[in-house]
Amino acid sequence: QQQQQQQQQQQQQVLALPVMASAKAKLGLRSAVRSGLGLTGSRCSNFRLNKIHQSSGLSMKSSASTVKEPEIRISSPLKIEAVLFDLDGTLLDFEGGSHDCLNKVLAQYNSTGKARLTWEMHGTIVGRRASEWSSEILSQCGISPSELTGEKYVSMYLDKMPEYYPDMPLMPGALDLVKKLKAAGYKVAVASSSEGVSIQKKLSFHPELLGLMDIIQPGDDPEIKRGKPAPDIFLAAARKLGVAPENCLVFEDSPFGLQGAKAGNMACAAIPDSRMPIADPARFGTADFVLNSMEEFKMDYIQKI
């Protein structure tokens, strides 16, 4: 009888665990329990999803060997009014085509045999303005300014890059999440370092997504004095939306973008590109979420103001 009583007590304790976890997290959300959230600490710790949703085959991020457990680093829903999305590598699977295009331009100047952009090098330019990284890449590839200037490199790259736009898919879960956010009354915007004309061209192949955006904030806007990791782009987007920075959530794929969001006093969901060394979650230490794709983001994580 004592053994039976002990077994019954153990079963009751096991059944009570999800409820206790939810209470400790102070979420008060039944859906959080249904989603299998398990608390491991306060805001400085993580509560993690029990299931991993792998990206679809459309994205070059898809790789079972690189999928990691998502990190949800909040203890209660964030109070949010607007969600800002980086474009290249976040909403749009851009970096694969970009990588190929950058190398095709370099191939014309491969007299040294070093003129090849590696993914390690690519990881240092994601989220930055082309004017800031072009000369760095040429120097690392052993190409002197007399052979090819940074300005010319960028010009040739930009001229060729539109050839890739028609075949660039949206990232897994991107359109679905934006639809959910709009339906729930959140303001949504693209906040990208790219030029406005380039953004419009890329999104012209995804008219449904483009039509959902309240504003497009490009990097060549005259009021943007500094590129990422400065917060200028995000702050400009928040002003145009009429939303306080602290009530914005930013989706980003690069550490530079994360730094910009945090410098602007905004929450940030990081979705690292698994092809790059910067995909290590340790590089995204201040992010509120580190996800494999937007498919893993739950609407329960935020609360409309």
Secondary structure as the mmCIF struct_conf table of DSSP 4:
data_model
#
loop_
_struct_conf.conf_type_id
_struct_conf.id
_struct_conf.beg_label_comp_id
_struct_conf.beg_label_asym_id
_struct_conf.beg_label_seq_id
_struct_conf.end_label_comp_id
_struct_conf.end_label_asym_id
_struct_conf.end_label_seq_id
HELX_RH_AL_P HELX_RH_AL_P1 GLN A 2 ALA A 25
TURN_TY1_P TURN_TY1_P1 LYS A 26 LYS A 26
HELX_RH_AL_P HELX_RH_AL_P2 ARG A 30 ARG A 34
TURN_TY1_P TURN_TY1_P2 SER A 35 GLY A 36
STRN STRN1 GLY A 38 LEU A 39
BEND BEND1 GLY A 41 SER A 42
TURN_TY1_P TURN_TY1_P3 ARG A 43 CYS A 44
BEND BEND2 SER A 45 SER A 45
STRN STRN2 PHE A 47 ARG A 48
BEND BEND3 ASN A 50 LYS A 51
HELX_LH_PP_P HELX_LH_PP_P1 HIS A 53 SER A 56
TURN_TY1_P TURN_TY1_P4 GLY A 57 LEU A 58
BEND BEND4 SER A 59 SER A 59
TURN_TY1_P TURN_TY1_P5 MET A 60 LYS A 61
TURN_TY1_P TURN_TY1_P6 ALA A 64 THR A 66
STRN STRN3 GLU A 71 ILE A 72
BEND BEND5 SER A 75 SER A 76
STRN STRN4 LEU A 78 ILE A 80
BEND BEND6 GLU A 81 GLU A 81
STRN STRN5 ALA A 82 PHE A 85
TURN_TY1_P TURN_TY1_P7 LEU A 87 LEU A 87
STRN STRN6 ASP A 88 ASP A 88
TURN_TY1_P TURN_TY1_P8 GLY A 89 LEU A 91
STRN STRN7 LEU A 92 LEU A 92
HELX_RH_AL_P HELX_RH_AL_P3 GLU A 95 ALA A 107
TURN_TY1_P TURN_TY1_P9 GLN A 108 TYR A 109
TURN_TY1_P TURN_TY1_P10 SER A 111 THR A 112
BEND BEND7 GLY A 113 GLY A 113
HELX_RH_AL_P HELX_RH_AL_P4 TRP A 119 HIS A 122
TURN_TY1_P TURN_TY1_P11 GLY A 123 GLY A 127
BEND BEND8 ARG A 128 ARG A 128
HELX_RH_AL_P HELX_RH_AL_P5 ALA A 130 GLN A 140
TURN_TY1_P TURN_TY1_P12 CYS A 141 GLY A 142
TURN_TY1_P TURN_TY1_P13 PRO A 145 GLU A 147
HELX_RH_AL_P HELX_RH_AL_P6 GLY A 150 LYS A 160
HELX_RH_3T_P HELX_RH_3T_P1 MET A 161 GLU A 163
TURN_TY1_P TURN_TY1_P14 TYR A 164 TYR A 164
HELX_RH_3T_P HELX_RH_3T_P2 TYR A 165 ASP A 167
HELX_LH_PP_P HELX_LH_PP_P2 PRO A 169 PRO A 169
STRN STRN8 LEU A 170 LEU A 170
HELX_LH_PP_P HELX_LH_PP_P3 MET A 171 MET A 171
TURN_TY1_P TURN_TY1_P15 PRO A 172 GLY A 173
HELX_RH_AL_P HELX_RH_AL_P7 ALA A 174 ALA A 183
TURN_TY1_P TURN_TY1_P16 ALA A 184 GLY A 185
STRN STRN9 LYS A 187 ALA A 191
BEND BEND9 SER A 193 SER A 194
HELX_RH_AL_P HELX_RH_AL_P8 GLY A 196 LEU A 203
TURN_TY1_P TURN_TY1_P17 SER A 204 PHE A 205
HELX_RH_AL_P HELX_RH_AL_P9 PRO A 207 LEU A 212
BEND BEND10 ASP A 214 ASP A 214
STRN STRN10 ILE A 215 GLN A 217
TURN_TY1_P TURN_TY1_P18 GLY A 219 ASP A 220
TURN_TY1_P TURN_TY1_P19 PRO A 222 GLU A 223
BEND BEND11 ARG A 226 ARG A 226
TURN_TY1_P TURN_TY1_P20 LYS A 228 PRO A 229
BEND BEND12 ALA A 230 PRO A 231
HELX_RH_AL_P HELX_RH_AL_P10 ASP A 232 LEU A 241
TURN_TY1_P TURN_TY1_P21 GLY A 242 GLY A 242
HELX_RH_3T_P HELX_RH_3T_P3 PRO A 245 ASN A 247
STRN STRN11 CYS A 248 GLU A 252
BEND BEND13 ASP A 253 SER A 254
HELX_RH_AL_P HELX_RH_AL_P11 PRO A 255 ALA A 263
TURN_TY1_P TURN_TY1_P22 GLY A 264 ASN A 265
STRN STRN12 ALA A 267 ALA A 270
TURN_TY1_P TURN_TY1_P23 SER A 274 ARG A 275
BEND BEND14 MET A 276 MET A 276
HELX_RH_3T_P HELX_RH_3T_P4 PRO A 277 ALA A 279
BEND BEND15 ASP A 280 ASP A 280
HELX_RH_3T_P HELX_RH_3T_P5 PRO A 281 PHE A 284
TURN_TY1_P TURN_TY1_P24 GLY A 285 THR A 286
BEND BEND16 ASP A 288 ASP A 288
STRN STRN13 PHE A 289 VAL A 290
BEND BEND17 ASN A 292 SER A 293
HELX_RH_3T_P HELX_RH_3T_P6 MET A 294 GLU A 296
HELX_RH_3T_P HELX_RH_3T_P7 MET A 299 TYR A 301
STRN STRN14 ILE A 302 LYS A 304
#
